[in-house]
Amino acid sequence: VENKGFEVRNFNFINEYKTLRCLYSMSDVFVFPSLYEAFGKTIVESMSCGTPVVAFNNSGPKDLIDHKLNGYLADAFSSKSLSLGIEWVINSKKYNEISKAAIKKSTNFSNVNAANKYSDLYKKLLNF
């Protein structure tokens, strides 16, 4: 695989939350090259640490990432488009705005927000 001048490190499996948060926070971009994904928990984890995500515009990621606002949605299954997304995030003059937007979007998926949505649903169903 050609490097293209970016520093890339592999940390293998990480099972400690503190270390995982540090790695997300230290990263400039989180690349999510999954072809099909129902939700994308790691996308939300990355965004909650202020790290923009580049992913394919298909399945779950398209519901989590707002293209060029809090990350980048590459053309589905196009490695070229994925690489363009990585470059776009890293070279963006609005990186800080993108990072803040990622954090804001991730709060939609917090435990408290999810619990409130379930509670509202139960109340609605009980008052059927």
VEXDREN-2710 file (C-alpha; in Angstrom, 1 decimal):
% VEXDREN-2710
k/r/px/py/pz
1/VAL/0.0/0.0/0.0
2/GLU/1.4/3.4/-1.0
3/ASN/1.7/5.8/2.0
4/LYS/1.1/9.2/0.2
5/GLY/3.1/10.9/3.0
6/PHE/0.6/10.4/5.8
7/GLU/1.7/9.1/9.1
8/VAL/-0.2/5.8/9.8
9/ARG/0.0/3.7/12.9
10/ASN/-1.7/0.4/13.8
11/PHE/-2.6/-0.1/17.4
12/ASN/-4.4/-3.5/17.0
13/PHE/-7.3/-4.3/19.4
14/ILE/-7.8/-1.8/22.3
15/ASN/-10.0/-2.8/25.2
16/GLU/-9.4/0.1/27.5
17/TYR/-11.7/3.1/27.2
18/LYS/-9.2/5.7/28.3
19/THR/-6.7/4.6/25.8
20/LEU/-9.3/4.5/23.1
21/ARG/-10.5/8.0/23.9
22/CYS/-6.9/9.3/23.8
23/LEU/-6.2/7.6/20.4
24/TYR/-9.4/9.1/18.9
25/SER/-8.6/12.5/20.2
26/MET/-5.0/12.4/19.0
27/SER/-6.1/11.5/15.5
28/ASP/-6.8/14.0/12.7
29/VAL/-9.2/11.8/10.9
30/PHE/-11.0/8.4/11.5
31/VAL/-11.3/6.4/8.3
32/PHE/-14.2/4.0/8.3
33/PRO/-13.8/1.8/5.2
34/SER/-16.6/-0.7/6.0
35/LEU/-18.6/-1.5/2.9
36/TYR/-21.8/-2.3/4.9
37/GLU/-22.6/-1.2/8.4
38/ALA/-25.9/-1.1/10.3
39/PHE/-24.9/1.8/12.6
40/GLY/-21.2/2.4/13.2
41/LYS/-20.6/2.7/16.9
42/THR/-16.9/3.6/16.2
43/ILE/-18.0/6.5/14.1
44/VAL/-20.0/8.0/17.0
45/GLU/-17.1/7.3/19.4
46/SER/-14.7/9.1/17.1
47/MET/-17.0/12.0/16.6
48/SER/-17.6/12.4/20.4
49/CYS/-13.8/12.9/20.7
50/GLY/-13.9/15.6/18.0
51/THR/-12.3/13.5/15.3
52/PRO/-14.0/13.8/11.9
53/VAL/-14.9/10.6/10.1
54/VAL/-14.4/9.6/6.4
55/ALA/-16.7/6.8/5.4
56/PHE/-18.6/5.5/2.4
57/ASN/-22.0/7.0/1.6
58/ASN/-24.0/3.9/2.1
59/SER/-25.7/2.0/4.9
60/GLY/-25.3/3.3/8.5
61/PRO/-22.6/6.0/8.1
62/LYS/-24.8/8.1/5.8
63/ASP/-27.2/8.6/8.8
64/LEU/-24.4/9.7/11.1
65/ILE/-22.2/11.9/8.9
66/ASP/-23.3/15.2/7.4
67/HIS/-21.1/15.5/4.3
68/LYS/-18.5/18.2/4.7
69/LEU/-20.0/19.5/7.9
70/ASN/-18.8/17.0/10.5
71/GLY/-17.0/14.5/8.2
72/TYR/-16.9/13.3/4.6
73/LEU/-19.1/10.8/2.8
74/ALA/-17.1/9.2/0.0
75/ASP/-18.8/7.7/-3.1
76/ALA/-19.8/4.1/-2.2
77/PHE/-17.1/1.5/-2.8
78/SER/-14.7/4.1/-4.3
79/SER/-11.2/3.9/-2.8
80/LYS/-10.3/7.0/-4.8
81/SER/-13.2/9.0/-3.3
82/LEU/-12.3/7.7/0.2
83/SER/-8.7/9.0/-0.3
84/LEU/-10.1/12.3/-1.5
85/GLY/-12.2/12.5/1.7
86/ILE/-9.1/11.9/3.9
87/GLU/-7.2/14.7/2.1
88/TRP/-10.2/17.0/2.3
89/VAL/-10.5/16.6/6.1
90/ILE/-6.8/16.9/6.8
91/ASN/-6.3/19.9/4.6
92/SER/-9.6/21.7/5.5
93/LYS/-9.2/25.3/6.6
94/LYS/-12.3/24.7/8.7
95/TYR/-11.0/21.7/10.6
96/ASN/-11.9/23.2/14.0
97/GLU/-15.5/23.8/12.9
98/ILE/-15.7/20.3/11.5
99/SER/-14.4/18.9/14.7
100/LYS/-16.9/20.8/16.8
101/ALA/-19.7/19.8/14.5
102/ALA/-18.7/16.2/15.0
103/ILE/-18.9/16.5/18.7
104/LYS/-22.3/18.2/18.5
105/LYS/-23.7/15.5/16.2
106/SER/-22.4/12.7/18.4
107/THR/-24.5/14.0/21.3
108/ASN/-27.6/12.8/19.4
109/PHE/-26.5/9.3/20.2
110/SER/-25.7/9.7/23.9
111/ASN/-27.1/7.2/26.5
112/VAL/-29.2/10.0/28.0
113/ASN/-30.7/11.0/24.6
114/ALA/-31.4/7.4/23.7
115/ALA/-33.1/6.8/27.1
116/ASN/-35.2/9.9/26.6
117/LYS/-36.3/8.7/23.2
118/TYR/-37.3/5.3/24.5
119/SER/-39.2/6.9/27.4
120/ASP/-41.1/9.2/25.0
121/LEU/-41.9/6.2/22.8
122/TYR/-43.2/4.1/25.8
123/LYS/-45.3/7.1/26.9
124/LYS/-46.7/7.5/23.4
125/LEU/-47.5/3.7/23.2
126/LEU/-49.2/3.6/26.6
127/ASN/-51.4/6.5/25.6
128/PHE/-52.3/4.7/22.4
END
